[in-house]
């Protein structure tokens, strides 16, 4: 799974590209001192877009560390306040060939580009995962586009049909007109135009489908480029006279005063049109095939990760069972009056482990209650003094996290540090949680001569679970200083 950090400065790179293209376009008509003009234009535009460039550069850090309100405030200051101010200051400098309109256009383009990036981010996170959108696919999207284009041209053709402005030398033009009243009175004509224009575009769509589903996916993939090109040539030779004859036969071919297509279906111009559709659609088809294969790979990786995660959870539950059964056994030996209450509390813990442990996420407050009950149960059976402290700084206890992450450290503390201790033991927990980041820290005493406190399947499974659940979004630091074992887990929420 790719690390998000690899793309954290992509917005900065995109805005830099915008700046460079503006500088290049302003050198287009220059004949002398082009490099001086280019460098001067870049420096001027850098000053003009300085708030945007700085925001784009620090955007990944601010999104992770700042609260939403503060991040929005920074965005508004950068794009709505500082960008106009810097643009107006830059306008005071006379830099050829950039003038005031060029600088204003660049600033507006930067704002439009940022809005486009925001819309794209929303689409990536929310829209593209909607089931009916995922089912459309590129081929269906092309078909929908063809239908819309045919309908639009038909509306324009009907709206401008009797307008003398579009009568030129005995033939009619399709004007850029949208007249609902004329369309209503000539709806039958609109339908006739629509179906004929649709047939025209569908002829090209048939070639696109053949290229997509047969020539590229089968022949190019299995036989290579040469056989693909020869197959394209044979396909065009077979189909273009037939499709051309169909288009020539359409009544709309002569409605606008002269034939849209030549009367001879074997005209090579028709063949060139078919070749153009095949070759120009090739990058689109290749992108479609790559997208399908990539989705299959991602699906297989996700399925593999989920299977690994389920296996790790199955390993986690028996580990917890062993510890809690030992607790119950110790209480029964002591014939403690707290045994019934402890059994009930233990059943609640087991219920949480079995049922909540299967869920993808739980509320933070549920995990904290679970930890509290577990520690209380452990303290009941301990015969030694335990110096326990749990510090919490939680801004929102309703945020969702993966279940049974923190309990591993606490189980580890009791098993390897507190229970084997000859005298008093200590356990200090700390939880700091914001909307964007969570930090959990556990410190416990242990005997350095005993087994290492970070051994066993608990910590190993936790590392693997974190890699599957929060790839590139977590850090786990484990250290020992003297007789103190310290574990710190940080999770950044995407």
N, C-alpha and C positions, 0 to 999 in steps of 0.2 A: 504494500500500500504506500503510495507516494507521500513523502513528508510535506506538510503544508508550508514549512519554512522555505522550501525550494522555490516557492512562488510568492513570497511575501512582498517582494518589491516589484511585482508585475505592473501595478498601477503607476508607479513612478516611471517605469520603463515606457509604458504606453503614452503618458503625458510628454515624456522626452521625445518620443516619436512624433507626436503632434507638433511640438516646437520645431523639430528639424524639418518636417515637411513644409511648414509655413516659410521657413528660411529658404528652403530649396525653391519653392514656387516664386519667391521674390527675386531670385537670381535668374529666372527663366529667360527673361528678355535682355539680360545684361550681356554686353559684348566685351567689356574691359573691367579689370579689377573684380572679377567674379568672386574670388576667394575672400578678398577683403570685404565685399558686400555680404557674403555668406556669414563670415565670422561676426561682423558688426550686427547683422540681423539676429544671430543666435544670442549674442550678449544682450541686445535690447529685449528680446522675447524672454530670456531668462529672468531679467528684472521684472518684466510685465507679469510673468507667471510664477514669480518666486513664492507667493503664499501657497499656490496650488502644488508646486513641486515639493515644498517642505511638508505640506500636509500628506501628500502621497507617500513620501519617504518614511514619515513617522506613523503612518496609518496602521500598519500591523501591530506596532507596540501599543498605540493608543487604544486600539480595539480590544486588546487583551487586558489592559491595566486600568482604563478609565471607566467610570460608570456611564451608562447610556446618555444621561442628561448632559454630562460634561463633554462627552464625545460629540454630541450634536451641536453643542455650543462652539466647540473648536471648528467643526465643519462650517457652521454659519459664519463665523468670523473669517475663515479662510476664503470661502467662495463668495459670500454676499457682502462682505465689508472690505477686507484687505485686497482682494482681487480687483475690484473697481478702483480703489485708491491707487494701487501700484500701476494700473493701466493708465490712469489719468496723469500720474507723474511721468510715466514713460512717454506719454504723448507730448510732453514738453521738450523732449530731445528730438532734434532733427536728424533722423537716420534714413538715408536713402537706401532702397526705394520704399521703405516702410513709411506709411503715413498714418494718420489718426484712425482712419477706417480699418486699416489692416490690423492695428493693435486692438481695436474694439472687437473686430471679428474674431481674432485669436482668443481673446478673453471669453467671448460668448461661446466659442467652440469648446474651450476648456470646460466651461460650466455644463454644456450639453453633453460632453464626453463623460463627465463625472456622473450625471444623471443616468446616462446609458449604462455605465458600469454598475450603478446601484440597482437598476432594473434587471440587469443580467444576473447580479448576485441573488436578487429575490427569486428570479426564475429558476436558477440552479438549486436553491434551497427549498422552494415551496412548489413552484408550478410544474416543473418537468417531472416530478414524481407522482402527479395526479394520473390515475389509471387511464382515463380516456384520452389524455394527451399523449401518454406513452404509446398507446395503441395506434395513434395516427401514423407515425413513421414518416420518413422522407418521401417515399413514393406517393403515399396518400396526400401529403402536403403539396407535392407538385400537381397532383390531380385537382385538388381544391383550388390551387392558384390558377390553373387553366380555366376552371369553371368561372371563377371570379373575373378573370380577364375577358373571357368571352361575353359574360353578362355586361361588364362595363362598356366594352366596345359597342355592344348591341344597343345599349341605352344611348350612347353618344351618337350612333348612326341614326337611330329613330329621331332623336331630338334635333338633329341638324339636317334631316332628310329634305325638307322643303324650304330651307333657309337659302336665299339667293347668294349669300356671302360665300357659300361653299360650292357654288356652281361654277366650274372652270372649264371653258373650252369643250363643252359637250359631255363632261363627266362630273361626277359628284365626289366631294371629299367628306371624310368623317371628321366633323368639327368637335372641338372640346366644349360640348354643350350637354347640360343635364336639365331637361325640362320635364317635370313630373306630369304636367297637364297634357303635353303632347304624347308622352309615354302612355298615359292612361287611355287616351283616345285611339292610340295605334298599338294596343297591347298585342294584337295578333301579329302585326308586322314585327314587333320586338321578339316574339317567340320564334318566328321564322328565321330572323337574323341570328338569334341566339343559338339555335340548333345548328345552323350552317357554320357559324364561326367556331362553335364547339367541335364540330367534325374536323375543321381545319387544324385546330390545335391538337386534337386527339390523334391525328395522323402522326404528328411529331412525338406524341406521348407513347404511341405504339413502338416507335423506334427506340425511345428511351427505355421502355420496359424490356425489349429484346436485348438491348445493350446491358441492362442491369442484371436481369435474371438468367441470361444464357451466355452472352459473349464474354462478359467480365467474370462473373462468378464461376463459370465452368471452363471456358476455352482459355481466357487469359491466365487464369489461376493454374490450370493444369497443363496447358500446351505451350504457353509462352507468348511473347509479344508478336513475333512474325506470324504465327498461325492466327492470332487475334486480328491483326490488320487484314490478312487475307480473308478471314471470315466476315469482317465488317464489309469488305468490298463485295463479297458474294451476296451478303444480305441486302445491301443497297441495290445491287443489280437485280435481285429478285423482286424487291418490293417497290422501288421508286416509280416504275412505270404504272403499276396498279394504283398506288396512292395518288400519283399525279392525275391519272384518268378520273379518279373519284372526285378530286378537287375541281378539275375542269368541268365536271358534270353538275356541280352545285349551281343553282340559279343565281346565287349572290355573286358568282364570278363575273356576271355581266350587268348587275344591278347598278353599279356605280359608273356606267358609261363606257367602260372598256374592260377587257378581260384582266383579272388579277393574275391569272396564270396563263402561260402560253398554250396555244391550242394543241401543240404536239406534246404528248405525255413523255416522249423520249428525249426532250430537250435536256442537255447536260446540266443546265442551270438547276433543274429539279434534283438531279443527282448530287450536285454540290451542296444543295440545301440539306439533303439526307445525310451526306457525309459530315456536314457541319454539326448537325444535331448529335450524331454519334460521338464525334471527337470532343465537342465542347461539353457534352454530358459526362465524358469519361472521368474527370476529376470529381464530379458530384457522385457518380456511381462508386468510385473507389472510396470516397469518404463514407458512403453508405455501407459498403461492405466492411470497411475498417470499424465503423461504429457497431455493427452487428457482432463482429468477432470480439471487439473490446468488451461489449456488454456480456457476452458469453463468458469471457475470461473473468470479468469482475464478479459475475454471478457464481462461478465455480469457486473463486477465492473466498467470497462471502460464505458460501456453503461450507467450505473447508474450515474457515475460521469459527463458524458457529458450531460445527462438530467438535473442534478442539476445545471450545469454551464449555460445551456441555460435558465433555469428558473431564475437564478440570473441576467443574462443579460437582460431578459425581465423586471425584477424589476428595473434594473439600468436605462434603457432608459426612463420610465415614470418619474423617479425622476429628470432626466436631463431636460425633457420636461417642468416640472413644473417651474423649476428655470428660464429657458430661456424665457418662455412665460411671466413670471413676468418681466423680463428685457425689453422685447418688449413693454409690457403694460406701463411701466414707461416712456419709450422714447416717446410713442405716447401721453401721458398726457402732457409731456413737449413741444410737437410740435417742437421737435428739427429738425434742418436741416440735422442732421446726421441719421435721422430715416431710409431713404431708404438704405443708406450704411450699417447701422446696420442690417437691415432686410436681405440684401444680405450676409453679414458676418455670420449672424445667420443661414441662409440656408446652408452655407458651413459647419458650425459646426454640424448641424443636419444631413447633408449627411454623414459626417465622423462618427458620432455616430451610425447611422443606418446601413451603409454598411460596414465600417471598423470594427465596433464593432462586427460583425458576424464572422470576420476572426479569425483564431487561433492566428496569430501573425501579427505585423506590424513593419515597420522599426522605429527605435528610432527617426529619424529625422521627421517622420510624426507625431509622438506623440508630439514632441516638438513644431512643427508648430501649432498643434491643441491647445496646452496649450497657446501658444503666442496669437493666435486669440481669445481665450476665455477671457483671461485677458484683452486684448485690448477692447473687447466688454463690459466687466464689468466696466472698467475705464471710458468709455464714459458716462455712465448713473449715475456714482457716483457724489454726490454733495460735498463730503468731501475729504480732503487730504488723499491720500494713499501713504505711503512710501513703495515702491515696489522695490525689488532687486532679480535678478535671476542669480546665479553663476553657470557656466557650465564648467566642465572638462571632455570632451568626447573624448576618443581616437578613437572611430569608431562609427559614427552615423548611420551606416547601419546594426548594429546588430538587431536581431529580438526579440521583446518582446510582451507579451500579451497586447492587446489594452485597453485603458480606465482604467489604474491602478492609474495614478497620479492625474487625474482630480478630483477624489473623495476628495482628501485633499484640493484642491483649491476651489471646490464648498463648502466644509465644512467651509473653512476659510471665504468665503464671506457671507455664510448664517448665521453662528453663531458668527462670530467675527467682520467682517468689516462693514456689513450692519447695525447691531444694534448699532454700536458705536456712541456716541454723538459727538465726535470730530475726530481728526486725527487717522488713523489706520495704521497698518504695516503688510506687508506680505513679508517674505523672503523665497525664494526657492533656493535649492542647488541640483545639480545633478553631481555625479562623476561616470563615467562609464569606465570600462576596458573590455577586451575580456572575462574576467572570472567573473566579479562582477559588480553590479550596485547598487548605493546608492542614494536614493532620500529623501530629507529632506524638510519639510515645517514647518515654524514658523509663527504664526500670533497672533496678539493681540485679546483679547476678554474680556468681562465683566464677572468676576467670579460670579456675582450675577444672571446672566442670565442662560439659559439652558446649560448643559454641552456640550462642542464643539465636543465630541466624541460620541454623541448620534445620533439616526436616523438610517435609513436603509442603508445609504451610506457606513459607516464604517463597519457595520455588514456584508453587502454583500461583501465588499472588503476582509474581513478576510476569508470568505468562499471560495471566488474565488481563493485566494492565496493558500489555502489548497488543492484545486483541481488542480490548474495550476502548482504550484511549491512546492509539498510536500517535506519537509525536505530540501528545498533549499532557504528558505526565513526567515527573521525575521521582525516583525513589532512592533516597540516600540512607545508607545504614552504616553506623560507625560504633566503635566502642572506645571509651576513655576510662581507663582504670577498671572499676567494677560497674560502670554504667553503660548499658546498651541503649542506643538512641536510633530511632527510625523516623524519617520524615518523608511523607508522601504529599506531593503537590499535583493537583489536577487542574488543568485549564479547560474551561468549558468552551466549545466551539460556538 
